[in-house]
Amino acid sequence: MSKTSWIPEGVKRCSGRRFALGMAAVTAVLAWGVYAMFLVWYKGLNQTNMNDAYGFALWIWADLAVIALGGGAFFTGFLTYILGQEKLKGIINYAVIIGFICYSSALLILAIDIGQPLRGWFIFWHANVHSMLTEVAFCLSCYFAVLTIEFIPLILENPRLDRVPFLHHLSHNMHGIMAVFAATGVFLSFFHQGSLGGVTGVLFGRPFGYREGIFIWPWTFFLFTWSAAACGPCFTLLITWITEKITRKTLVKPDVKQLLAKISGWMLITYIIAKIADTIYWALVTAPSMGFTLMDFYSNNPVYGIWILIAEIVVCGVVPGLILITRTGRENAFLLMLSAFLAVMGCCINRWVMVLQVMAVPLFSFNEWYMYTPSWQEVATTILPVAYGVIVISLAYRYLPVFPQERELNPAD
């Protein structure tokens, strides 16, 4: 391999032609999403199917979901740099990249949702200091800056860039102080993950989401942070597995995956226990105090039946949690990835019900359930970050030493 190659030394990548064809296909999907995004910006939010009942809809669900799944970056960084789990250095680079994609996507979704992105700076200059969403916007922006700083040293390790003495030393020195940024990221993530849950928890007029709490924080504040720390690493494991299948390589040692899975499993089990306790108290105490029964919040329509509660807590919570905390489950590749997938789906279902079911439930006996179907513009702009993420991951994998164990695990390259 030439020393002047853009591709890291000692690893094999597909031909430039094949890579360009793959990028062209993903870019076409990206262009579709960008077109829909500009329609929304040019013509306004009438391009969506949101209405008086659904001021928050598909975008905000996607926003909360990617923020939660991007939590793998802050939690893996916390384990690696703060708790000293050196073994996780085999996957921390990828966790940072996935977190970078998730948080930049979250900011993009917010820019679409406000309808007038040129006024986005109002959030910072004319901040409503009594709003949880203001705190979320500040923390999201700051943590995205932290992830960018964590991403920069990896970019500078590209063979061409690493040959420049200044960039080489800058990358080395930034690696040396990465624990500071990891600690900052944990602090910022705790508050914005929690506040996203707290927004729904304080809505007294929306009894499905309303929760009592500790001091000024509703219980959803802590549950959102807890679930992000539990399911974020599962998302990292799932994307790593997909990458390995596409590249037909082993990129991370099995013991690294199993360590992260074990920690994630215990986080998931403890979260589910807390979630079950929260649900029982809400169903038996909070809701009846407002004149509702549990089944008032679940209808016979296919979207919001009682199945969604069972799916979130049992199928996508208890089951993957039990698999991940057992050595036999973790060592079985199929069960490991199945449990990671189920945990990710459980987190997405939780964000779905806390965004959309909250507004679908009728508040009065004479109201019907408020149903909602997103427009194609909403679907396209929700798929947009997925295409963007595929492009960033593809470029990073091709040109950056993302996986430090790749050469060791694939000597044939």
C-alpha positions, -999 to 999 in steps of 0.1 A, spaced: 0 0 0 15 34 -10 23 57 19 5 85 0 -28 65 -2 -59 80 14 -69 45 25 -54 34 59 -24 11 56 -28 -26 60 -65 -29 52 -84 -37 21 -113 -17 6 -135 -22 -24 -127 -6 -58 -133 30 -63 -159 22 -90 -179 0 -67 -177 25 -39 -189 53 -63 -219 32 -74 -229 25 -38 -226 62 -30 -246 72 -60 -276 50 -49 -275 64 -13 -271 100 -26 -303 96 -47 -322 88 -15 -305 118 1 -315 140 -27 -352 129 -24 -351 139 13 -334 172 6 -360 180 -20 -388 174 6 -369 194 31 -367 225 8 -404 221 0 -412 223 37 -389 254 41 -403 271 10 -440 263 13 -442 259 51 -455 232 74 -487 228 53 -465 202 35 -471 180 65 -502 163 79 -497 178 113 -527 196 127 -541 211 160 -539 177 177 -505 168 164 -482 198 168 -454 172 173 -454 143 149 -431 119 130 -402 143 130 -401 147 168 -404 110 173 -374 105 149 -356 133 168 -361 117 202 -353 82 189 -319 92 172 -309 112 203 -316 82 225 -298 58 202 -269 82 199 -266 78 236 -242 50 229 -215 76 223 -217 92 257 -222 60 276 -194 41 258 -171 71 262 -180 72 299 -171 35 303 -139 38 283 -124 71 295 -139 76 329 -144 40 343 -112 28 325 -127 0 304 -97 -1 281 -111 -31 261 -138 -8 247 -113 12 228 -119 -14 200 -153 1 194 -152 36 209 -143 53 175 -174 38 159 -196 48 188 -184 84 184 -191 84 147 -226 69 153 -232 95 180 -220 123 157 -245 111 130 -274 108 154 -269 142 170 -263 161 137 -294 144 124 -313 155 155 -303 191 149 -312 188 112 -347 175 121 -352 204 145 -341 228 117 -368 212 95 -395 212 122 -392 249 131 -402 257 95 -380 289 94 -344 277 99 -331 312 94 -346 321 127 -331 291 145 -306 314 163 -336 329 182 -334 298 204 -300 310 217 -304 348 215 -340 350 227 -339 320 250 -369 312 271 -352 303 303 -383 286 317 -385 261 289 -371 226 290 -368 227 252 -344 257 255 -322 236 277 -325 207 253 -314 229 224 -284 243 243 -273 208 255 -278 193 220 -257 219 204 -230 217 230 -228 180 229 -227 180 191 -197 203 195 -182 178 219 -188 149 195 -172 169 167 -141 175 188 -140 137 195 -143 130 158 -116 154 147 -86 133 160 -99 102 140 -102 123 108 -66 136 113 -54 100 114 -61 96 77 -28 86 61 -25 117 40 -34 141 68 -13 122 94 18 130 73 15 167 81 35 172 114 11 198 129 -20 176 123 -2 145 136 7 162 169 -27 179 171 -44 145 168 -21 129 194 -26 157 219 -64 156 215 -64 119 222 -45 126 254 -73 149 268 -103 130 254 -114 120 290 -122 157 296 -146 157 266 -161 123 275 -169 137 310 -184 168 295 -205 147 271 -219 126 300 -229 158 319 -246 174 289 -263 141 278 -277 135 313 -296 168 312 -309 169 276 -318 132 276 -337 138 308 -353 170 298 -367 154 266 -386 130 289 -394 157 313 -413 177 287 -440 151 284 -439 143 321 -450 178 332 -479 181 309 -508 178 334 -534 182 306 -520 150 289 -525 123 315 -510 95 294 -476 111 296 -479 130 329 -459 116 358 -453 126 394 -416 128 404 -388 138 426 -385 175 435 -390 193 402 -383 164 379 -409 139 368 -399 103 367 -398 104 329 -367 127 332 -347 98 347 -363 70 326 -353 87 294 -317 91 304 -316 55 317 -331 40 285 -306 60 263 -277 46 283 -291 11 281 -302 10 244 -276 34 229 -248 7 231 -272 -19 217 -276 4 186 -238 7 183 -235 -31 184 -263 -35 159 -247 -10 134 -213 -27 139 -229 -61 130 -245 -46 99 -211 -31 89 -194 -65 94 -220 -82 72 -217 -57 44 -179 -57 45 -176 -94 51 -150 -88 78 -147 -91 116 -140 -56 127 -144 -58 165 -133 -87 188 -161 -108 202 -150 -101 238 -154 -64 232 -189 -68 219 -198 -91 248 -184 -67 274 -205 -38 260 -235 -61 257 -232 -73 293 -231 -37 306 -259 -27 284 -279 -57 295 -277 -49 332 -286 -13 323 -316 -25 304 -328 -49 331 -326 -22 358 -343 3 335 -372 -22 327 -377 -28 364 -380 10 370 -402 13 339 -425 -15 352 -427 2 386 -435 35 369 -462 20 347 -479 3 377 -479 34 398 -492 55 369 -519 29 361 -531 24 397 -526 59 412 -518 87 388 -544 80 361 -573 71 385 -566 104 403 -575 121 371 -606 100 364 -590 75 339 -585 38 339 -556 20 322 -577 8 292 -588 44 285 -553 49 271 -554 19 247 -579 16 219 -590 -12 196 -573 4 166 -542 -13 153 -518 15 162 -525 20 199 -538 -13 213 -526 -28 245 -501 -48 224 -479 -17 222 -473 -17 260 -466 -54 260 -442 -50 230 -423 -22 247 -419 -37 281 -419 -75 277 -408 -83 241 -384 -54 237 -374 -50 273 -375 -80 295 -366 -105 268 -334 -88 254 -324 -78 289 -324 -114 301 -305 -125 270 -278 -99 274 -271 -105 311 -265 -142 305 -231 -154 292 -248 -181 270 -270 -155 254 -242 -131 247 -219 -157 233 -245 -168 208 -241 -144 178 -277 -147 167 -292 -141 202 -268 -112 208 -279 -93 177 -315 -103 181 -315 -88 217 -297 -57 205 -323 -52 178 -352 -58 202 -337 -33 227 -334 -7 199 -370 -13 189 -381 -10 225 -365 24 228 -381 36 195 -415 23 207 -411 42 240 -403 75 222 -432 68 198 -458 65 225 -444 94 245 -446 117 214 -476 104 194 -498 83 217 -498 112 242 -517 133 217 -538 105 202 -556 97 235 -590 115 238 -591 138 268 -629 139 271 -655 111 269 -671 127 238 -638 129 219 -626 103 194 -590 90 191 -570 115 171 -553 95 143 -524 107 121 -507 96 90 -475 114 79 -472 130 45 -446 118 20 -426 150 28 -424 139 64 -414 104 55 -387 116 31 -372 141 55 -372 113 82 -353 90 58 -329 118 49 -308 114 81 -306 76 74 -291 82 40 -268 109 54 -257 84 81 -249 57 55 -227 82 36 -208 93 67 -202 58 78 -191 47 43 -166 75 40 -153 70 75 -148 33 71 -131 37 37 -107 65 46 -102 64 84 -88 38 109 -121 34 126 -115 -1 139 -81 -5 155 -85 -43 156 -93 -47 119 -58 -56 107 -53 -81 135 -87 -98 128 -83 -98 90 -46 -108 83 -55 -118 47 -59 -81 38 
